Amino acid sequence: LKFRLGLRHGCHRASCAPQEVGSVSMLQANKARLVTSFHLRTLEIRKKEIDYFCSVYDQMCSISTYLAGFAATTLTIDITEEQKKEKPLLVFLFLLCTATAFGAHLLVVVIATMCSMWGPGKALRGDDSTSVDYAIFVLEETQAKTLRYFIAGCLCYFVSSILVVWLIFDYRGALVITIGMGLCIMWLFTKSFVIFQQLVSKQVISGRVKGNRVRNVGELMGDVDLSAEEGVSASFATRI
């Protein structure tokens, strides 16, 4: 009788062992899925920031391309020797403003192109999730500097457009054109400032989730590069 009871008890433990192991595996898999899903979701939020910065760079690059072309065309204006002798200071200021406008807008085009190409690549092909944070940090810091170059280029271009009028036309015609262009420029910058104040937030909220302590999912799974040559493991879920 004791032998039969022991046999039954042993069979019962043997039948329960696979179920217990399966339950542990299911819990590990669910917890691992929770961690990786949360990590993936945070990266999707950060991707929206990268898309936003790329769109800003694209718009600045498009406008600066046109203005740089206009400034380069303005530099080809033929200045006679008589104008150089009669108005040397005006000629100097015209060439200085035009060259500065061309250089500033060309710089904006180069910076915007490099950031649009290499910024998303750094975030996509970096070593771990810190590459995404670093790429967004660089894009944000560079955007502020690029915007300053863009505004400086626009100011120099407008001043250059007014100065060239005084080189080509007589006093009365140049005065009329200067007043008209001055009013348009003032209206343009006033409207731009109003739109900037209404749409640009003073307090910028980052998409970075500070509570996410996962730096590299591959490190948790025992495969840093996630090459899966030796397989990955969800056993890290038992430690969280």
Wavefront OBJ file of the C-alpha trace (Angstrom):
o trace
v 0.000 0.000 0.000
v 2.795 2.397 0.909
v 4.527 1.508 -2.337
v 1.392 2.346 -4.323
v 0.888 5.664 -2.510
v 4.521 6.604 -3.080
v 4.249 5.716 -6.742
v 1.137 7.839 -7.136
v 2.762 10.763 -5.302
v 5.845 10.515 -7.487
v 3.759 10.466 -10.636
v 1.813 13.487 -9.439
v 5.038 15.478 -8.812
v 6.449 14.426 -12.161
v 3.300 15.595 -13.949
v 3.271 18.943 -12.125
v 6.945 19.735 -12.773
v 6.551 20.557 -16.486
v 3.540 22.744 -15.691
v 5.516 24.716 -13.106
v 8.407 25.158 -15.540
v 5.985 26.232 -18.248
v 4.354 28.770 -15.922
v 7.729 30.285 -15.057
v 8.630 30.506 -18.755
v 5.323 32.201 -19.532
v 5.851 34.763 -16.764
v 9.376 35.466 -17.962
v 8.154 35.899 -21.529
v 5.321 38.239 -20.508
v 7.577 40.381 -18.337
v 10.216 40.485 -21.074
v 7.574 41.518 -23.600
v 6.381 44.257 -21.251
v 9.896 45.682 -20.895
v 10.732 45.521 -24.597
v 7.334 46.955 -25.618
v 7.777 49.875 -23.237
v 11.304 50.447 -24.544
v 10.077 50.351 -28.156
v 7.254 52.773 -27.385
v 9.642 55.307 -25.879
v 11.794 55.114 -29.013
v 8.727 55.714 -31.191
v 8.002 58.885 -29.220
v 11.568 60.086 -29.722
v 11.331 59.330 -33.447
v 8.596 61.943 -33.709
v 11.069 64.506 -32.370
v 13.612 63.486 -35.006
v 10.970 63.843 -37.743
v 10.092 67.307 -36.444
v 13.700 68.532 -36.491
v 14.241 67.082 -39.969
v 11.176 68.953 -41.252
v 12.489 72.212 -39.735
v 15.869 71.706 -41.388
v 14.169 70.920 -44.692
v 12.183 74.168 -44.650
v 15.202 76.301 -43.744
v 17.285 74.572 -46.401
v 14.669 75.225 -49.101
v 14.354 78.945 -48.330
v 18.100 79.456 -47.890
v 18.735 77.796 -51.246
v 16.646 80.443 -53.017
v 18.110 83.352 -51.054
v 21.674 82.131 -51.576
v 20.982 81.960 -55.314
v 19.577 85.512 -55.302
v 22.592 86.782 -53.360
v 25.003 85.080 -55.757
v 23.201 86.697 -58.683
v 23.401 90.097 -56.977
v 27.168 89.731 -56.684
v 27.415 89.603 -60.478
v 26.084 93.168 -60.854
v 28.530 95.255 -62.826
v 29.840 98.162 -60.743
v 31.467 100.857 -62.847
v 34.682 102.638 -61.959
v 32.754 105.874 -61.619
v 30.501 104.362 -58.959
v 33.517 103.004 -57.094
v 35.088 106.461 -56.990
v 31.920 108.398 -56.159
v 30.418 105.956 -53.640
v 33.249 103.806 -52.243
v 31.597 103.312 -48.838
v 28.273 102.338 -50.431
v 30.000 99.856 -52.727
v 31.907 98.365 -49.802
v 28.749 97.952 -47.692
v 26.868 96.458 -50.632
v 29.545 93.845 -51.318
v 29.920 93.090 -47.606
v 26.198 92.563 -46.993
v 25.720 90.556 -50.171
v 28.693 88.281 -49.480
v 27.579 87.813 -45.864
v 24.054 86.918 -46.952
v 25.382 84.419 -49.481
v 27.750 82.843 -46.956
v 25.141 82.666 -44.171
v 22.512 81.004 -46.351
v 25.060 78.643 -47.858
v 26.074 77.687 -44.325
v 22.436 77.012 -43.458
v 22.082 74.756 -46.501
v 25.194 72.763 -45.613
v 24.285 72.364 -41.923
v 20.673 71.447 -42.667
v 21.725 68.884 -45.244
v 24.244 67.208 -42.949
v 21.839 67.117 -39.997
v 19.017 65.704 -42.136
v 21.305 62.969 -43.481
v 23.324 61.953 -40.440
v 20.974 62.766 -37.548
v 18.407 60.009 -38.259
v 21.255 57.653 -39.178
v 22.894 58.167 -35.785
v 19.618 57.441 -34.023
v 18.777 54.439 -36.190
v 22.164 52.722 -36.358
v 23.700 53.720 -33.032
v 24.988 51.306 -30.419
v 22.013 51.628 -28.054
v 19.149 53.914 -27.054
v 21.548 56.604 -25.857
v 22.368 57.236 -29.520
v 18.787 58.405 -30.035
v 19.009 60.825 -27.108
v 22.370 62.139 -28.288
v 21.169 62.596 -31.886
v 18.132 64.593 -30.742
v 20.312 66.696 -28.431
v 22.666 67.585 -31.294
v 19.771 68.328 -33.674
v 18.109 70.610 -31.133
v 21.285 72.519 -30.285
v 22.275 72.871 -33.931
v 18.799 74.057 -34.895
v 19.089 77.087 -32.595
v 22.446 78.065 -34.122
v 21.229 77.454 -37.666
v 18.197 79.656 -37.053
v 20.515 82.506 -36.053
v 22.501 82.090 -39.273
v 19.243 82.058 -41.219
v 17.966 85.295 -39.636
v 21.345 87.004 -40.107
v 21.379 85.956 -43.763
v 17.882 87.351 -44.305
v 18.793 90.698 -42.706
v 21.947 91.017 -44.790
v 20.054 90.124 -47.938
v 17.404 92.790 -47.323
v 20.036 95.419 -46.570
v 21.900 94.393 -49.714
v 18.715 94.771 -51.768
v 18.284 98.327 -50.489
v 21.931 99.262 -51.055
v 21.930 98.074 -54.656
v 19.023 100.406 -55.332
v 21.141 103.388 -54.276
v 23.900 102.230 -56.633
v 21.681 101.891 -59.693
v 18.901 104.488 -59.412
v 18.943 108.229 -58.779
v 18.201 109.805 -55.422
v 14.414 110.202 -55.870
v 13.850 106.714 -57.253
v 16.109 105.113 -54.667
v 14.264 106.909 -51.858
v 10.847 105.732 -53.041
v 12.009 102.120 -53.410
v 13.769 102.210 -50.018
v 10.622 103.413 -48.258
v 8.510 100.719 -49.917
v 10.978 97.935 -49.188
v 11.504 99.200 -45.643
v 7.789 99.039 -44.901
v 7.525 95.544 -46.357
v 10.521 94.348 -44.333
v 9.113 95.839 -41.122
v 5.743 94.199 -41.774
v 7.433 90.878 -42.514
v 9.482 90.827 -39.328
v 6.544 92.043 -37.227
v 4.297 89.237 -38.457
v 7.090 86.711 -38.034
v 7.638 87.835 -34.449
v 3.913 87.589 -33.650
v 3.705 84.084 -35.098
v 6.836 83.094 -33.212
v 5.404 84.334 -29.913
v 2.098 82.510 -30.451
v 3.350 79.147 -31.711
v 6.744 78.608 -30.103
v 6.470 77.268 -26.558
v 8.585 78.922 -23.907
v 8.818 75.684 -21.944
v 10.007 72.819 -24.138
v 9.047 69.314 -23.027
v 11.345 66.527 -24.128
v 10.064 63.160 -25.307
v 12.722 61.361 -23.289
v 11.209 59.062 -20.657
v 13.448 59.385 -17.605
v 11.885 56.347 -15.938
v 13.113 54.022 -18.685
v 16.296 52.487 -17.303
v 16.825 50.155 -20.255
v 19.863 51.263 -22.239
v 20.258 48.242 -24.479
v 17.720 45.409 -24.740
v 20.413 43.175 -26.183
v 22.397 43.375 -22.957
v 19.381 42.096 -21.046
v 18.927 39.177 -23.420
v 22.600 38.215 -23.409
v 23.181 39.318 -27.010
v 24.440 42.907 -27.219
v 24.294 43.143 -31.014
v 21.040 41.112 -31.220
v 22.617 38.963 -33.913
v 20.836 35.866 -32.494
v 23.747 33.634 -33.487
v 23.717 31.932 -30.101
v 20.095 32.744 -29.272
v 18.617 35.219 -26.825
v 17.164 34.657 -23.381
v 14.249 36.159 -21.500
v 15.650 35.078 -18.154
v 16.417 38.684 -17.288
v 12.718 39.046 -16.462
v 13.297 37.129 -13.221
v 15.461 40.022 -11.971
v 12.843 42.746 -12.469
l 1 2 3 4 5 6 7 8 9 10 11 12 13 14 15 16 17 18 19 20 21 22 23 24 25 26 27 28 29 30 31 32 33 34 35 36 37 38 39 40 41 42 43 44 45 46 47 48 49 50 51 52 53 54 55 56 57 58 59 60 61 62 63 64 65 66 67 68 69 70 71 72 73 74 75 76 77 78 79 80 81 82 83 84 85 86 87 88 89 90 91 92 93 94 95 96 97 98 99 100 101 102 103 104 105 106 107 108 109 110 111 112 113 114 115 116 117 118 119 120 121 122 123 124 125 126 127 128 129 130 131 132 133 134 135 136 137 138 139 140 141 142 143 144 145 146 147 148 149 150 151 152 153 154 155 156 157 158 159 160 161 162 163 164 165 166 167 168 169 170 171 172 173 174 175 176 177 178 179 180 181 182 183 184 185 186 187 188 189 190 191 192 193 194 195 196 197 198 199 200 201 202 203 204 205 206 207 208 209 210 211 212 213 214 215 216 217 218 219 220 221 222 223 224 225 226 227 228 229 230 231 232 233 234 235 236 237 238 239 240
